[in-house]
Amino acid sequence: MTPSPVATVPDERTSARRGGRTGGDAPIGTSRTSGYVFVGLYVVLLLLFGIAPTAYAIYLALTKVGGGFAWGSNFARAYDDFRFLPAFEHVGEYLAIWMIAEATLILVLALMLHSLARRTSAAFRFLFYMPGALAGAASVLVWLFMLDPTLSPWHLLLSGMGFSQIDLVLLPTHLPFIFAIMAFWTGAGGWIVVMYGALNNIPDELLEAARLDGANAFQSALRIKLPLIKKWVVYMLILSFAGGTQLFVEPQLVGQATAGLVSNTWSPNQLAYYIAFINDNFNEAAAISVSLLVLGLAGAALLVWRTKLFEIS
């Protein structure tokens, strides 16, 4: 009589002798330890450079210069400042232009790259990403050179548009659009790469089925690709909105390089910097910073709520 085969299940001692491996994977204890180490390092950095500065800013915003609680007096003084509302209006105009361009042009470029051959799209992704390698200050200096009609290689185009001097280019009504162009030039490439990666996660079988059903490239992009990367688009908009409210480098450097053509209180961050380091009032500056934090969190919450970002479909 032939004995029937019996399935053997390794017990804990057998697993221990094999180094705790299951199916040839890394030891369970080691992988857990590595995960805790990586998360722990992030938590430490978050506490040191995120939570602690935020808590200190809130503390300053709610206290007086000499000590004691100020409650809302710092916020009241900041809101009564004649430069406060214009600064937020400037950033609002900038954000509207920047986020509309981001939600349209970046997605269009990512969809176009996804429809190209892999080698061709890789070359274009590299070209799109190159401007992002420039630091913020270097990028601003490049754009100042490009926008100065007396120096720019586009001087014929600028002259044809009626711009003979840089002060005509940097008119107050032009600044939100100019800063949005700078932000798009430096930041679009990274987001195009992210959106391209999200598109690559769409199963080829699904796109092939759409083609067999008669869907053209436009229909596939509108009805299949875009809905499937909606959460990535929302993530991009949340980070861009939060980053856009912190606009500082571009107007500050343009103002310094052009002898004051751009006000040093053009954006809320510039206003906070001016109040803190010129007026020596860190408490009122902290109130502006906390206001920006609340604005960023409110915008993120609105986008998450309206798009149901964290719902599992």
C-alpha positions in Angstrom: 0.0 0.0 0.0 1.5 3.3 -1.1 1.4 5.9 1.6 -0.4 9.1 0.6 1.7 12.2 0.4 1.4 14.5 3.4 1.8 18.2 3.0 4.5 19.5 5.3 4.1 22.9 6.9 7.3 24.4 8.3 7.0 25.2 11.9 8.6 28.2 13.7 11.8 26.3 14.4 12.2 25.3 10.7 11.6 28.9 9.7 14.1 30.1 12.2 16.8 27.7 10.9 16.1 29.1 7.4 16.7 32.6 8.6 13.0 33.4 8.9 12.5 33.3 5.1 9.2 32.6 3.5 9.1 31.7 -0.2 12.6 33.1 -0.7 11.8 36.6 0.4 13.8 38.7 2.8 13.4 37.8 6.5 10.2 39.1 7.9 11.9 40.7 10.9 14.4 42.4 8.8 11.8 43.9 6.4 9.8 45.2 9.3 12.8 46.7 10.9 13.7 48.5 7.7 10.2 49.8 7.4 10.3 51.2 10.9 13.7 52.8 10.3 12.6 54.6 7.1 9.3 55.7 8.7 11.1 56.8 11.8 13.6 58.9 9.9 10.7 60.7 8.1 8.8 61.2 11.3 11.9 62.8 13.0 12.4 65.2 10.0 8.7 66.0 9.9 8.8 66.9 13.6 12.0 68.9 13.4 11.3 70.8 10.2 7.5 70.6 9.8 5.5 70.3 13.0 7.9 72.2 15.4 8.2 75.3 13.2 4.4 75.3 12.6 3.7 75.1 16.3 6.2 77.9 17.0 4.6 80.1 14.3 1.2 79.5 15.9 2.6 80.3 19.3 4.1 83.6 18.0 0.9 84.5 16.2 -1.1 84.2 19.5 1.4 86.0 21.8 2.6 89.6 22.3 6.1 90.8 21.6 6.8 91.3 25.3 5.0 88.1 26.4 1.5 87.1 27.2 -1.4 86.0 25.0 -2.4 88.4 22.2 -5.3 86.2 21.0 -6.4 87.8 17.7 -4.7 91.2 17.9 -1.8 90.1 15.7 -4.2 88.8 13.0 -6.2 92.0 13.3 -3.2 94.2 12.7 -2.1 92.0 9.8 -5.5 92.1 8.2 -5.8 95.9 8.7 -2.5 96.5 6.9 -3.2 98.2 3.6 -0.7 95.8 1.8 -2.4 92.6 3.1 -5.4 92.4 0.7 -3.5 93.3 -2.5 -0.8 90.7 -1.7 -3.4 88.0 -1.5 -5.1 89.3 -4.6 -1.8 89.1 -6.5 -1.3 85.5 -5.4 -4.9 84.6 -6.2 -4.5 85.8 -9.8 -1.2 84.0 -10.1 -2.7 80.7 -8.8 -5.6 81.0 -11.2 -3.3 81.3 -14.2 -0.8 78.7 -12.9 -3.3 76.0 -11.9 -5.4 76.3 -15.1 -2.3 76.0 -17.2 -1.2 73.0 -15.1 -4.6 71.2 -15.3 -4.7 71.6 -19.1 -1.2 71.9 -20.7 0.5 69.3 -18.4 -2.2 66.8 -19.0 -2.2 67.4 -22.7 1.6 67.0 -22.9 1.5 63.9 -20.8 -1.2 62.3 -22.9 0.8 63.2 -26.1 3.9 61.6 -24.7 2.0 58.5 -23.7 0.9 58.0 -27.3 4.4 58.2 -28.6 6.9 55.4 -28.9 8.8 54.8 -25.6 12.2 56.0 -26.9 10.8 59.1 -28.4 8.8 59.9 -25.3 11.8 59.3 -23.1 13.7 62.0 -25.1 10.9 64.5 -24.7 10.5 63.7 -21.0 14.2 64.5 -20.5 13.8 67.8 -22.4 10.7 68.8 -20.4 12.4 67.9 -17.1 15.6 69.9 -17.8 14.3 73.3 -16.7 13.4 71.9 -13.4 17.1 71.2 -12.7 17.6 75.0 -12.4 17.3 76.4 -8.9 14.6 79.0 -8.3 17.1 81.9 -8.3 18.9 80.8 -11.4 15.6 80.3 -13.2 14.5 83.9 -12.3 17.7 85.3 -13.6 17.3 83.4 -16.9 13.8 84.8 -17.3 14.9 88.3 -16.5 17.4 88.0 -19.4 14.8 86.6 -21.7 12.2 89.4 -20.8 14.6 92.3 -21.2 14.0 93.7 -24.7 17.5 95.2 -24.8 19.2 91.8 -24.1 16.7 89.0 -25.0 17.1 86.9 -28.1 13.3 87.5 -28.5 13.9 91.3 -28.8 12.1 91.4 -32.2 9.0 89.7 -30.8 9.0 91.9 -27.7 9.5 95.0 -29.7 6.7 94.0 -32.0 4.4 93.7 -29.0 5.3 97.3 -28.0 7.8 96.4 -25.2 11.0 98.5 -25.7 12.1 98.5 -22.0 11.9 95.9 -19.3 9.8 98.3 -17.1 7.0 98.0 -19.8 7.2 94.2 -19.6 7.0 94.2 -15.8 3.9 96.3 -15.5 1.8 95.4 -12.4 -1.0 93.8 -14.5 1.6 91.6 -16.3 3.2 90.2 -13.1 0.8 87.3 -12.2 1.1 86.0 -15.8 4.9 86.4 -15.9 5.3 84.6 -12.5 3.0 81.8 -13.7 5.1 81.3 -16.8 8.2 81.0 -14.6 6.5 78.5 -12.4 5.3 76.5 -15.4 8.7 76.5 -17.0 10.4 75.1 -13.9 7.7 72.9 -12.5 5.8 71.4 -15.4 8.5 68.9 -16.4 8.4 67.1 -13.1 4.6 66.8 -13.1 4.6 65.6 -16.8 6.9 62.8 -15.7 4.5 61.9 -12.8 1.4 62.0 -15.0 3.2 59.9 -17.6 4.0 57.3 -14.9 0.4 57.3 -13.8 -0.7 56.7 -17.4 1.6 53.8 -17.7 -0.2 52.1 -14.9 -3.3 51.8 -17.1 -3.6 48.2 -18.3 -2.8 47.8 -22.0 -5.7 45.3 -22.3 -8.1 48.1 -21.4 -6.8 50.5 -24.0 -6.7 47.7 -26.6 -10.4 46.9 -25.8 -11.3 50.5 -26.3 -9.6 50.5 -29.7 -11.4 47.4 -30.7 -14.7 49.0 -29.7 -13.9 51.9 -32.1 -12.6 54.5 -29.7 -10.1 57.0 -31.2 -7.2 58.5 -29.4 -9.2 61.5 -28.2 -12.0 59.4 -26.9 -9.6 57.0 -25.1 -7.9 59.9 -23.5 -11.1 61.6 -22.4 -13.2 58.6 -21.2 -10.5 56.1 -20.1 -7.1 57.7 -19.3 -8.2 60.9 -17.6 -10.7 59.3 -15.3 -8.2 56.6 -14.2 -5.5 59.2 -13.3 -8.0 61.6 -11.6 -6.4 61.0 -8.1 -3.0 61.9 -9.5 -4.3 65.1 -11.0 -5.9 66.1 -7.7 -2.7 65.3 -5.8 -0.8 67.6 -8.3 -3.3 70.4 -7.8 -3.2 70.2 -4.0 0.6 70.4 -3.9 0.6 73.2 -6.5 -2.0 75.2 -4.6 -0.1 74.9 -1.4 3.2 75.8 -3.1 1.7 78.7 -5.0 0.5 80.4 -1.9 4.1 80.4 -0.7 5.3 82.5 -3.7 8.4 84.4 -2.6 11.6 83.9 -4.7 10.3 85.1 -8.0 8.9 88.5 -7.0 11.6 89.1 -4.5 14.5 88.5 -6.9 12.8 90.3 -9.8 12.2 93.3 -7.5 15.8 93.4 -6.4 17.3 92.9 -9.8 15.1 95.6 -11.4 15.6 98.3 -8.7 12.1 98.0 -7.3 9.9 97.4 -10.4 8.2 94.8 -8.3 7.1 95.7 -4.7 8.9 93.9 -1.9 5.4 93.2 -0.4 3.9 91.9 -3.6 3.1 88.4 -2.2 1.9 87.5 1.3 5.3 85.7 2.0 7.1 88.9 1.0 4.9 90.9 3.3 5.5 88.6 6.2 9.3 88.8 5.5 9.2 92.6 5.4 7.2 92.8 8.6 9.5 90.4 10.4 12.9 91.6 9.3 12.3 95.3 8.4 9.6 96.2 11.0 11.0 93.7 13.5 7.6 92.3 14.3 7.8 88.5 14.1 4.4 88.0 15.8 2.4 89.8 13.1 4.5 88.1 10.5 3.7 84.8 12.1 0.0 85.7 11.9 0.3 86.0 8.1 2.1 82.7 7.9 -0.6 81.0 9.9 -3.2 82.5 7.6 -1.4 81.1 4.6 -1.3 77.7 6.4 -5.0 77.8 7.0 -5.6 78.8 3.3 -3.5 75.9 2.0 -5.2 73.4 4.3 -8.7 74.7 3.4 -7.9 74.5 -0.3 -6.6 70.9 0.1 -9.6 69.9 2.1 -11.9 71.3 -0.5 -10.2 69.4 -3.3 -10.2 66.2 -1.3 -13.8 66.5 -0.4 -15.1 67.5 -3.9 -13.0 64.8 -5.7 -13.4 62.1 -3.0 -9.7 61.5 -3.2 -9.4 58.9 -0.5 -12.5 56.9 -1.4 -11.6 53.4 -2.5 -13.5 52.5 -5.7 
